[in-house]
Amino acid sequence: MLLKVVDIRVHYGKVEAVKGVSLEVFNGDIVTLIGSNGAGKTTILRTISGLNTITSGEIYFKGKRIDGESPANIVKMGVAHVPEGRGMFPYMSVIDNLKMGAYKRTDGREEIEKDIEEVYKHFPILKKRTRQAAGTLSGGEQQMVAIGRALMARPSLLLLDEPSLGLSPLMVEEISEIIKNLNKTLGVTTIIVEQNASMALSLAHRGYVLEVGKVILQGTTKELKESEDVKRAYLGI
């Protein structure tokens, strides 16, 4: 098992945003967290990557307990987080944004350059935009930069928060294919938080449905797609 989240609780002040959530993520999995706004999805990702502190519970990555570690250490361990809104450095070029993803690496310029070329293989349009300011790119291209930057950290686990947000249906499809391809070719284990439940369930192997900070359903995506509650609440069927 790559990631194990055990009964975590997270507070914002007096408000309990996550209420005893447990998750399991295995090597090579794509796992999705779906639910409405305020369900706790983003908070869970931020907590795994060390940006939020747990009130209670435990988080294990590759068998090592990581809750309480700094975000920088968690990146070094192999967790890369693409936040909602992408977190671009808008005035920096595409290539400089990508290099920021490698800031904790110590394996030298040659390896980093090799990985930039690897990112360009997955996102050929970015090679054409390499010197362009990231803030001038389309939403879909910015999402590619954000995912490419995360890959520069050579992660074992990729956390994607709302990758389809603000994108056209065509671009949502393209980003979906890219995520599938990265999982297949690089073996990158991925957790996707999405309000676009249809997209998320088409990509993932397993999923968790959250409501007001609790897991109310979990299973394979086939099982979730067949659930009457999921059909009604999230798939509009």
C-alpha positions as CSV (number, residue, x, y, z in Angstrom):
1,M,0.0,0.0,0.0
2,L,1.4,3.4,-1.0
3,L,-0.8,5.7,1.2
4,K,-2.9,5.0,4.2
5,V,-5.0,7.6,5.9
6,V,-6.4,6.5,9.2
7,D,-9.4,8.2,10.9
8,I,-8.2,11.8,10.3
9,R,-10.0,14.8,11.7
10,V,-9.1,18.4,10.5
11,H,-10.4,21.7,11.9
12,Y,-10.5,25.2,10.7
13,G,-10.8,27.0,14.0
14,K,-13.8,25.5,15.7
15,V,-15.2,24.1,12.5
16,E,-14.5,20.4,11.9
17,A,-14.0,20.1,8.1
18,V,-12.9,16.4,8.0
19,K,-14.6,14.0,10.4
20,G,-12.8,10.7,10.8
21,V,-11.9,9.9,7.2
22,S,-9.9,6.8,6.3
23,L,-8.5,6.1,2.8
24,E,-6.3,3.4,1.2
25,V,-4.3,4.0,-2.0
26,F,-2.3,1.2,-3.7
27,N,0.6,1.5,-6.1
28,G,-0.6,2.3,-9.6
29,D,-4.1,3.3,-8.5
30,I,-6.1,6.2,-9.7
31,V,-8.4,7.1,-6.8
32,T,-11.0,9.8,-6.9
33,L,-12.7,11.7,-4.1
34,I,-16.0,13.1,-5.2
35,G,-18.6,15.2,-3.4
36,S,-20.2,18.7,-3.4
37,N,-18.5,21.9,-2.3
38,G,-17.6,21.8,1.4
39,A,-17.4,18.0,1.5
40,G,-13.8,18.2,2.7
41,K,-12.1,16.9,-0.5
42,T,-9.6,19.7,-0.9
43,T,-8.9,19.7,2.8
44,I,-7.9,16.0,2.6
45,L,-5.4,16.7,-0.2
46,R,-3.9,19.6,1.6
47,T,-3.6,17.5,4.7
48,I,-1.9,14.7,2.9
49,S,0.7,17.1,1.4
50,G,1.3,18.8,4.8
51,L,-0.4,22.1,4.1
52,N,-3.1,21.4,6.8
53,T,-2.5,19.9,10.2
54,I,-4.6,17.0,11.5
55,T,-6.4,17.3,14.8
56,S,-6.3,13.5,15.2
57,G,-5.6,10.4,13.2
58,E,-2.6,9.2,11.2
59,I,-1.2,9.4,7.6
60,Y,1.3,6.8,6.3
61,F,3.1,7.1,3.0
62,K,5.3,4.1,1.9
63,G,4.8,2.7,5.4
64,K,6.2,5.9,7.1
65,R,4.1,8.2,9.2
66,I,4.1,11.6,7.5
67,D,1.5,13.7,9.4
68,G,3.5,16.4,11.1
69,E,6.2,16.5,8.4
70,S,6.7,19.8,6.5
71,P,5.3,20.2,3.0
72,A,8.8,20.4,1.6
73,N,9.8,17.0,3.3
74,I,6.6,15.4,2.0
75,V,7.5,16.5,-1.6
76,K,11.0,15.0,-1.1
77,M,9.4,11.8,0.0
78,G,7.5,11.6,-3.3
79,V,4.2,13.4,-3.0
80,A,3.4,16.2,-5.5
81,H,0.3,18.4,-5.2
82,V,-1.4,20.3,-8.1
83,P,-3.6,22.7,-6.3
84,E,-7.0,23.9,-7.3
85,G,-6.5,27.0,-9.5
86,R,-3.1,25.5,-10.7
87,G,-0.8,27.8,-8.7
88,M,1.1,29.2,-11.7
89,F,3.9,31.7,-11.4
90,P,2.2,33.8,-14.1
91,Y,5.1,36.1,-15.0
92,M,7.6,33.3,-15.2
93,S,8.1,31.4,-18.4
94,V,6.8,27.8,-18.9
95,I,10.3,26.3,-18.6
96,D,11.0,28.3,-15.4
97,N,7.7,27.1,-13.9
98,L,8.6,23.5,-14.7
99,K,12.1,23.9,-13.1
100,M,10.4,25.1,-9.9
101,G,9.0,21.6,-9.6
102,A,12.6,20.3,-9.3
103,Y,13.7,22.7,-6.6
104,K,14.2,20.0,-3.9
105,R,16.1,17.6,-6.2
106,T,19.8,17.1,-5.8
107,D,20.6,14.9,-8.8
108,G,22.0,17.6,-11.0
109,R,21.1,19.7,-14.1
110,E,21.5,16.9,-16.6
111,E,18.8,14.8,-15.0
112,I,16.5,17.8,-14.6
113,E,17.0,18.7,-18.3
114,K,16.2,15.0,-19.2
115,D,12.9,15.2,-17.2
116,I,11.9,18.5,-18.9
117,E,12.2,16.8,-22.2
118,E,10.1,13.9,-20.8
119,V,7.4,16.5,-19.7
120,Y,7.5,17.9,-23.3
121,K,6.8,14.4,-24.7
122,H,3.6,14.2,-22.6
123,F,2.7,17.8,-23.3
124,P,4.1,18.7,-26.8
125,I,2.3,22.1,-26.9
126,L,4.4,23.3,-24.0
127,K,7.6,22.8,-26.0
128,K,6.2,25.5,-28.4
129,R,5.4,27.7,-25.4
130,T,8.7,27.1,-23.5
131,R,9.7,30.9,-23.2
132,Q,6.1,32.2,-23.0
133,A,4.9,33.6,-19.7
134,A,2.7,31.0,-18.0
135,G,0.0,33.5,-17.2
136,T,-0.6,34.1,-20.9
137,L,-1.5,30.5,-21.6
138,S,-5.0,29.1,-22.0
139,G,-6.6,27.3,-19.0
140,G,-5.8,23.9,-20.5
141,E,-2.2,24.8,-21.2
142,Q,-1.8,26.1,-17.7
143,Q,-3.2,22.9,-16.3
144,M,-0.6,21.0,-18.4
145,V,2.2,23.2,-16.9
146,A,0.9,22.6,-13.4
147,I,0.9,18.8,-13.9
148,G,4.3,18.9,-15.7
149,R,5.8,21.0,-12.8
150,A,4.5,18.3,-10.3
151,L,6.1,15.5,-12.4
152,M,9.4,17.3,-12.2
153,A,9.6,16.3,-8.6
154,R,9.5,12.6,-9.7
155,P,6.6,11.8,-7.5
156,S,5.3,8.4,-6.5
157,L,1.9,10.0,-5.7
158,L,0.3,12.8,-7.6
159,L,-2.5,14.8,-5.9
160,L,-4.8,16.6,-8.5
161,D,-7.3,19.1,-7.1
162,E,-10.1,19.9,-9.7
163,P,-8.0,19.4,-12.8
164,S,-11.1,20.1,-15.0
165,L,-12.0,23.4,-13.4
166,G,-12.8,26.1,-15.9
167,L,-11.8,24.0,-18.9
168,S,-13.9,23.5,-22.1
169,P,-15.4,20.0,-22.6
170,L,-12.8,19.3,-25.3
171,M,-9.9,20.2,-23.0
172,V,-11.4,18.2,-20.1
173,E,-11.3,15.2,-22.4
174,E,-7.7,15.9,-23.3
175,I,-6.6,16.4,-19.7
176,S,-8.4,13.1,-18.8
177,E,-6.4,11.3,-21.5
178,I,-3.2,12.8,-20.3
179,I,-3.9,11.7,-16.7
180,K,-4.7,8.1,-17.9
181,N,-1.5,8.1,-20.0
182,L,0.7,9.2,-17.2
183,N,-0.7,6.5,-14.9
184,K,-0.2,3.9,-17.6
185,T,3.3,4.9,-18.9
186,L,4.9,6.3,-15.8
187,G,3.0,4.3,-13.2
188,V,2.2,7.5,-11.3
189,T,-0.3,6.7,-8.5
190,T,-2.9,9.5,-8.5
191,I,-5.6,10.9,-6.3
192,I,-8.1,13.2,-8.1
193,V,-10.5,15.5,-6.4
194,E,-13.3,16.5,-8.8
195,Q,-16.7,18.0,-8.8
196,N,-17.0,16.6,-12.4
197,A,-18.0,13.2,-11.1
198,S,-18.5,11.7,-14.5
199,M,-15.0,12.6,-15.6
200,A,-13.5,11.4,-12.3
201,L,-15.3,8.0,-12.4
202,S,-14.3,7.4,-16.0
203,L,-10.6,7.9,-15.0
204,A,-10.3,6.2,-11.6
205,H,-10.1,2.6,-10.5
206,R,-11.6,3.3,-7.1
207,G,-13.4,6.1,-5.5
208,Y,-14.7,7.6,-2.2
209,V,-17.8,9.8,-2.0
210,L,-17.7,12.5,0.7
211,E,-20.5,14.5,2.3
212,V,-19.8,17.2,5.0
213,G,-16.4,15.8,5.9
214,K,-17.3,12.1,6.0
215,V,-17.0,9.1,3.6
216,I,-20.5,7.9,2.8
217,L,-19.6,5.5,0.0
218,Q,-16.5,3.8,-1.3
219,G,-15.8,1.1,-3.9
220,T,-14.6,0.4,-7.4
221,T,-15.7,3.0,-9.9
222,K,-17.9,0.4,-11.5
223,E,-19.7,-0.1,-8.2
224,L,-20.0,3.7,-7.6
225,K,-21.4,4.2,-11.1
226,E,-24.0,1.6,-10.4
227,S,-25.1,3.2,-7.1
228,E,-28.5,4.8,-7.3
229,D,-27.3,7.5,-4.8
230,V,-24.3,8.4,-7.0
231,K,-26.4,8.3,-10.2
232,R,-28.9,10.7,-8.7
233,A,-26.7,13.1,-6.8
234,Y,-23.6,13.3,-9.0
235,L,-24.3,11.9,-12.5
236,G,-27.7,13.4,-13.1
237,I,-29.2,10.1,-14.0
